[in-house]
Amino acid sequence: MISIPYAVASADGLLEEDRETVRCLLNSWQTHYKGNLLRSDYYEARNMLKDLGIAVPDSLRDLEVACGWGYKCVEVMRDHIAFDGFTCPDDEDFDGLLTSVAKRNKMATRVGKAVNSALKYCFSMLVVTADEDGHARISAYPPTLCTGIWDDVHECLSSGMFVVSFAKDRGRPTNRPDWVNVMLPDRMVRIREVRRNEWAAEYVEHGLGAVPMFVMPHNPDDDRPFGVSRINSEVRWNIDCAMRANVNEEIAAAFAASTQKYLLGTDGDAFADKTKWSAFIGSIFEVTKTEDGTIPQFGQLTQPSMQPMTEHFGNLCKRMSAATGIHVGQFGIMSDNPSSAEAIYAENEPLILKCKSFIREAKAALAKAATAAIATELGCSYDEAEDACGVSVHFLNPAMPTLAQQTDSSIKLASAVEGFAGTPTFWRLNGLDDDEVRNVSSEIRRNVTRSAALDLMAGVTQAAEPAPPADD
């Protein structure tokens, strides 16, 4: 049977110069697909116990056990990363257009999902296309659904691919795609499976002059421009160790709850009429003397200590904290004494630095996606839209200061910077969202207009009144 990359690359209607690109894209996607599924298993705590074959009895090797550390190391960081919208400070028309695009595409929710995918896998792909009415559609795809070929010279994708749908087998979706879209600098190629292993290609011009797919990576470098996952090999190893530690601790707890006992010097018939378990939990049992008149000796083995298990799990929590930058309390080591605000901030500082680093990459990708969306709305090229407007992307402070701290900061800024009070940024620092900022600004404008109108009417009325007669 022909493999998927070669079958798709041989699609009818696909230009010869594009076949190798399509083959490389599908090969890249298939190569990383299994590893991405592995990260997903650790994220959803569906990874299997990796037993060392020493401490776990054969009867307990199928014991169902789970560890949510993979989910924790992604979600704790994501909770500190909150998208706060787009602006075009230099042009109100572009600013209004961008606000409309963001609202239509529900960018607050979409960016949150994209951030989660980037932290979970290593990147998320922002894709800009046009809908049936010609409006810009901004989508986000995880690496399980997309890939791209990186151009080191221009620091962007030279081509990209995303899966639109998967084939079904008896009504259930498989991992074999039946429709993929390939993005090139000047056009999009829709490649669909018309029959088993028979594909057809259709070209659609987009006119942007750039590949409208933008990588939002986590912790990229020159060797890995697509970034690395938060659930890396070190994290996965710590999770495997934690699962074994949990199983060993449960087994040790079971032995501690039913400490092994022994009876010496019997003829073997002491428990002939009952099981050893019933003898253990029974209140009274009788043991007769042996034939030579000696009394059997009853004893109990030393109860195993749980302290080594607890200490081992605590060390794993600390190793996990060092690997992820997340406070050790998030992984199970809790303190009876609450920390001060300064101590909490110091504990979260490594994670905050990681969040700020990721936000820089996310801003760059989102600014490019927003520029491509404006170009799609206006029907111009990407370069023309980039020259015409400067898109700014905003995220909330990942340190998550309290409302009192933000209000205090904004008031101090307003006293030092003339005109800062009353700006949208001032209201956001005081805890208002975008809709509330617009309502407040609108009410202020109405009040100013009403006050000006009343002052004008008072002045007209005063001018119309006759002056009092002068005294003779």
C-alpha positions in Angstrom: 0.0 0.0 0.0 1.3 3.5 -0.9 2.3 5.5 2.1 0.3 8.7 2.9 3.1 11.2 1.9 3.7 9.6 -1.5 -0.1 9.2 -2.1 -0.8 12.8 -1.3 2.2 14.0 -3.4 0.9 12.2 -6.4 -2.5 13.9 -6.3 -4.1 14.8 -9.7 -3.8 18.5 -10.4 -0.8 19.1 -8.2 2.0 21.0 -10.0 5.2 19.1 -10.4 7.3 21.7 -8.6 5.0 21.4 -5.5 5.1 17.6 -5.2 8.4 17.4 -3.3 7.2 20.2 -0.9 4.0 18.3 -0.2 6.0 15.0 0.4 8.4 16.7 2.8 5.5 18.3 4.8 3.6 15.0 5.2 6.8 13.2 6.1 7.6 15.7 8.8 4.1 15.5 10.2 4.1 11.7 10.4 7.6 11.6 11.9 6.6 13.7 14.9 3.0 12.5 15.2 3.8 9.6 17.6 5.9 11.7 19.9 3.1 14.3 20.1 0.7 11.6 21.1 3.1 10.5 23.8 3.1 14.0 25.3 -0.7 14.1 25.1 -0.8 10.8 27.1 1.4 12.3 29.8 -0.7 15.5 29.8 -3.9 13.5 30.3 -2.4 11.1 32.7 -2.9 8.1 30.4 0.7 6.9 30.4 1.3 3.4 31.7 3.2 2.3 34.8 6.8 1.5 33.9 7.6 -1.1 36.6 11.3 -2.0 37.4 10.3 -5.6 38.1 11.5 -5.5 41.8 8.9 -4.2 44.3 5.6 -4.7 42.5 4.0 -8.2 42.7 2.9 -9.8 39.5 -0.7 -9.6 40.6 -0.5 -5.8 41.0 1.3 -4.9 37.7 -2.0 -4.1 36.1 -3.0 -1.7 38.9 -4.5 1.4 37.5 -2.4 4.4 38.6 -2.3 8.0 37.4 -0.1 11.1 38.0 -1.3 14.6 37.0 2.0 16.3 37.0 2.1 16.6 33.2 -1.2 18.5 33.3 0.0 20.6 36.2 3.2 21.8 34.6 1.3 23.0 31.6 -1.8 24.5 33.3 0.0 26.4 36.1 2.1 28.2 33.5 -0.9 28.8 31.2 -2.9 30.4 34.1 -0.2 33.1 34.2 -0.5 33.9 30.5 -3.7 36.0 29.6 -4.2 37.6 26.2 -5.5 41.2 26.4 -6.2 42.1 22.8 -4.8 43.9 19.8 -4.3 47.6 19.1 -3.1 49.8 16.2 -2.0 52.9 18.1 -1.1 54.9 15.0 -4.4 54.5 13.1 -7.9 54.5 14.5 -9.4 52.9 11.3 -7.0 49.9 11.5 -7.6 49.7 15.2 -11.4 49.4 14.7 -10.9 46.8 11.9 -8.6 44.8 14.1 -11.0 44.9 17.0 -13.7 43.6 14.7 -11.5 40.8 13.4 -10.5 39.8 16.9 -14.1 39.8 18.1 -15.4 37.8 15.1 -12.7 35.2 15.6 -13.1 35.0 19.4 -9.4 35.6 19.9 -9.4 35.6 23.7 -10.6 32.0 23.7 -8.6 31.0 20.6 -5.3 32.4 22.0 -5.8 30.6 25.3 -6.2 27.3 23.5 -3.1 28.0 21.3 -1.0 28.8 24.4 -2.1 25.5 25.9 -1.0 23.6 22.7 2.3 25.4 22.6 3.2 24.5 26.1 1.8 21.0 25.8 3.5 20.0 22.5 6.1 22.7 21.7 4.3 25.1 19.4 0.9 26.1 18.0 0.3 27.2 14.5 -1.7 30.3 13.7 -3.3 30.1 10.3 -5.0 33.0 8.4 -7.5 32.2 5.7 -10.5 33.9 4.1 -14.1 32.7 4.7 -16.9 32.6 2.1 -17.5 36.3 2.5 -13.9 37.2 2.2 -13.4 38.0 5.9 -10.2 36.9 7.7 -10.5 33.7 9.7 -7.7 33.1 12.3 -7.4 29.5 13.3 -4.9 27.7 15.6 -3.7 24.2 15.1 -1.6 21.9 17.4 1.3 19.9 16.0 -0.9 16.8 15.8 -2.7 18.6 13.0 -0.1 20.7 11.3 3.6 21.2 10.4 5.8 23.5 8.3 9.2 23.9 6.7 11.3 26.5 8.4 13.3 29.1 6.4 16.3 30.1 8.6 17.2 33.0 6.4 13.9 34.8 6.6 12.9 33.5 10.0 9.5 32.3 8.8 7.9 29.3 7.1 8.6 28.6 3.4 5.6 26.3 3.3 3.1 24.8 5.7 0.4 22.1 6.0 -2.6 21.5 8.2 -5.1 18.6 8.4 -8.7 19.6 7.7 -10.2 16.1 8.4 -9.4 12.5 9.0 -10.8 9.4 7.3 -13.4 7.3 9.1 -13.5 3.6 9.6 -17.0 2.3 10.5 -18.0 5.7 11.6 -15.0 6.3 13.8 -12.2 8.8 12.9 -8.7 7.3 12.2 -5.3 8.9 12.2 -5.2 8.9 8.4 -6.0 12.3 6.9 -8.4 12.5 3.9 -8.1 16.3 3.4 -5.1 18.5 3.9 -4.4 22.1 3.0 -0.9 23.1 1.9 0.0 26.8 2.3 2.5 28.4 -0.2 3.6 32.1 -0.4 1.1 32.9 -3.1 -1.6 30.2 -2.9 -3.3 27.5 -0.9 -3.6 23.9 -2.2 -6.6 21.9 -1.1 -5.7 18.2 -1.5 -8.6 15.7 -0.9 -8.9 11.9 -1.1 -11.5 11.2 -3.7 -11.1 7.4 -3.4 -8.8 5.2 -1.4 -5.2 6.4 -2.1 -6.5 8.6 -4.9 -6.1 12.3 -4.3 -7.0 15.5 -6.2 -5.5 18.9 -5.7 -7.2 22.4 -6.1 -5.3 25.7 -6.1 -6.8 28.8 -4.4 -5.0 32.1 -4.7 -4.6 34.2 -1.5 -2.4 37.0 -2.8 -0.6 37.7 0.5 2.9 37.1 -0.9 3.8 35.2 2.3 2.8 31.9 3.9 -0.1 32.8 6.2 1.0 30.3 8.9 2.8 31.6 11.9 4.6 29.6 14.6 3.9 30.3 18.2 6.8 28.3 19.8 7.7 27.6 23.4 11.4 28.2 24.2 12.8 28.1 20.6 16.4 28.3 19.6 18.5 28.0 16.4 18.4 24.2 16.6 14.7 24.0 17.4 12.9 26.9 15.8 9.6 25.2 16.6 10.4 25.1 20.3 10.3 22.4 22.9 7.5 20.9 25.0 7.0 21.6 28.7 6.5 17.9 29.0 10.1 17.1 28.0 12.0 13.9 28.7 13.1 15.0 32.2 9.5 15.8 33.1 8.3 12.4 31.7 11.0 10.6 33.7 10.0 12.3 36.9 6.3 11.4 36.3 7.3 7.7 35.7 9.3 7.8 39.0 6.3 9.3 40.8 3.9 6.7 39.5 6.3 3.9 40.8 6.6 5.7 44.1 2.9 5.9 44.5 2.4 2.2 43.7 5.2 1.2 46.1 3.8 3.4 48.8 0.3 1.8 48.4 1.8 -1.6 48.6 3.9 -0.7 51.7 0.8 0.8 53.3 -1.2 -2.4 52.7 1.6 -4.4 54.3 1.8 -2.0 57.2 -2.0 -2.2 57.7 -1.8 -6.0 58.0 1.5 -6.7 59.6 2.8 -10.2 59.0 2.5 -12.6 62.0 3.9 -16.0 62.7 3.2 -19.0 65.0 6.1 -21.3 65.8 6.1 -24.8 67.2 2.7 -26.1 65.9 1.9 -29.3 64.1 0.4 -27.5 61.1 -3.2 -28.0 62.1 -3.8 -24.8 64.1 -5.7 -23.2 61.3 -7.3 -26.3 59.8 -10.8 -25.1 60.3 -10.3 -21.4 59.3 -8.2 -19.3 57.0 -5.2 -17.4 58.1 -7.0 -14.1 57.4 -10.0 -15.0 59.6 -7.5 -16.1 62.4 -5.8 -12.7 62.0 -8.9 -10.6 62.3 -10.7 -12.8 64.9 -10.9 -11.8 68.5 -10.2 -15.3 70.0 -8.5 -18.3 68.7 -7.2 -21.5 70.3 -3.9 -23.2 69.8 -3.2 -26.5 71.6 0.1 -27.7 73.0 2.3 -29.8 70.8 2.8 -33.6 71.4 5.9 -33.0 73.5 4.0 -30.5 75.7 5.6 -27.3 74.5 3.5 -24.2 73.9 3.6 -22.7 70.4 5.3 -19.2 70.2 3.3 -16.4 68.7 5.1 -13.4 67.2 4.8 -10.4 64.8 7.2 -9.0 62.2 8.3 -5.4 62.5 5.9 -3.0 60.9 7.5 -1.4 57.8 8.2 2.3 58.0 6.5 4.7 55.5 9.1 7.4 56.1 11.5 6.3 53.3 8.5 6.3 50.8 7.5 9.8 51.9 11.0 11.2 51.7 11.5 9.7 48.2 8.2 11.2 47.0 9.3 14.6 48.5 12.6 14.4 46.6 10.6 13.7 43.3 8.5 16.8 44.0 11.6 18.9 44.4 13.1 17.5 41.2 9.9 18.3 39.4 9.8 21.8 40.7 13.4 22.4 39.5 12.6 21.0 36.1 9.5 23.2 35.5 10.0 26.3 37.6 6.7 25.6 39.5 6.6 25.9 43.2 7.0 22.5 44.9 3.7 22.9 46.7 1.9 22.5 43.4 3.3 18.9 43.2 2.3 17.8 46.7 4.6 19.2 49.4 2.4 21.5 51.4 3.5 23.7 54.3 1.5 24.2 57.5 2.7 27.8 57.8 1.4 30.2 55.1 4.1 32.1 53.2 4.2 35.9 53.1 3.5 37.8 49.9 7.2 38.4 49.3 8.0 34.7 49.8 5.2 33.7 47.4 6.5 36.1 44.7 10.1 34.8 45.2 8.9 31.2 44.8 7.0 32.0 41.6 9.8 34.2 40.1 11.4 31.3 38.0 8.0 30.6 36.5 7.2 34.3 35.8 10.5 34.6 33.9 9.5 31.6 31.8 6.1 33.2 31.1 7.7 36.5 30.1 10.0 34.7 27.7 7.1 32.8 26.1 4.9 35.9 25.9 7.6 37.6 23.7 7.4 34.8 21.2 3.6 34.7 21.4 3.4 38.5 20.7 5.6 38.2 17.6 3.4 35.4 16.2 0.1 37.0 17.0 1.3 40.4 15.5 2.1 38.6 12.2 -1.2 36.8 12.2 -3.1 40.0 12.9 -1.2 41.7 10.0 -2.1 38.9 7.7 -5.7 39.2 8.8 -5.8 42.9 8.0 -4.2 42.2 4.6 -6.9 39.6 3.9 -9.7 42.0 4.9 -8.2 44.8 2.7 -7.3 42.5 -0.2 -3.6 43.6 -0.2 -0.3 41.9 0.3 1.2 41.1 3.7 4.1 43.6 3.1 1.6 46.4 2.3 -0.4 45.7 5.4 2.7 45.6 7.5 3.9 49.0 6.2 0.5 50.6 6.7 -0.2 49.6 10.3 1.8 48.7 13.3 0.0 46.0 15.3 0.5 45.8 19.1 -0.3 42.7 21.0 -1.1 42.9 24.7 -0.9 40.3 27.5 -1.7 40.8 31.2 1.2 40.9 33.6 2.2 37.3 34.2 3.0 38.1 37.8 -0.7 38.6 38.3 -0.6 41.5 40.8 -3.7 42.1 42.9 -6.2 44.8 42.0 -5.0 47.0 44.9 -1.4 46.8 43.6 -2.5 47.7 40.1 -4.7 50.6 41.2 -1.9 52.0 43.4 0.5 51.7 40.4 -1.9 53.4 38.0 -2.7 56.3 40.3 1.1 56.9 40.8 1.6 56.9 37.0 -1.4 59.3 36.5 0.2 61.8 39.0 3.5 61.6 37.2 2.3 61.4 33.5 0.0 64.1 32.4 -3.1 62.8 30.5 -2.6 59.2 31.5 -5.7 59.2 33.8 -8.8 58.3 31.8 -6.9 56.4 29.0 -8.0 52.8 28.2 -4.7 51.5 29.7 -5.5 53.4 33.0 -8.9 51.7 33.3 -7.5 48.3 32.5 -4.9 48.7 35.3 -7.9 49.3 37.5 -9.5 46.0 36.7 -11.9 46.9 33.9 -12.2 44.7 30.8 -12.5 46.1 27.3 -16.3 46.2 27.3 -16.3 48.1 30.6 -13.6 50.5 29.3 -15.7 51.3 26.3 -18.8 51.9 28.5 -16.9 54.1 30.9 -15.4 56.1 28.1 -18.8 56.5 26.4 -20.4 57.7 29.7 -17.5 60.2 30.3 -18.0 61.6 26.8 -21.8 61.9 27.3 -21.3 63.7 30.6 -18.7 66.1 29.1 -21.1 66.8 26.2 -24.1 67.3 28.5 -22.0 69.6 30.8 -20.8 71.7 27.8 -24.4 71.9 26.5 -25.7 73.1 29.9 -22.9 75.7 30.1 -23.7 76.9 26.6 -27.4 77.2 27.4 -26.7 79.1 30.6 -24.5 81.5 28.7 -27.1 82.1 26.0 -29.8 82.7 28.6 -27.7 85.1 30.5 -26.9 87.1 27.3 -30.6 87.2 26.4 -31.7 88.8 29.7 -32.0 92.6 29.6 -29.4 94.5 31.5 -30.8 96.3 34.6 -31.5 100.0 34.2 -28.7 102.3 35.3 -29.2 104.3 38.4 -29.8 108.1 37.8 
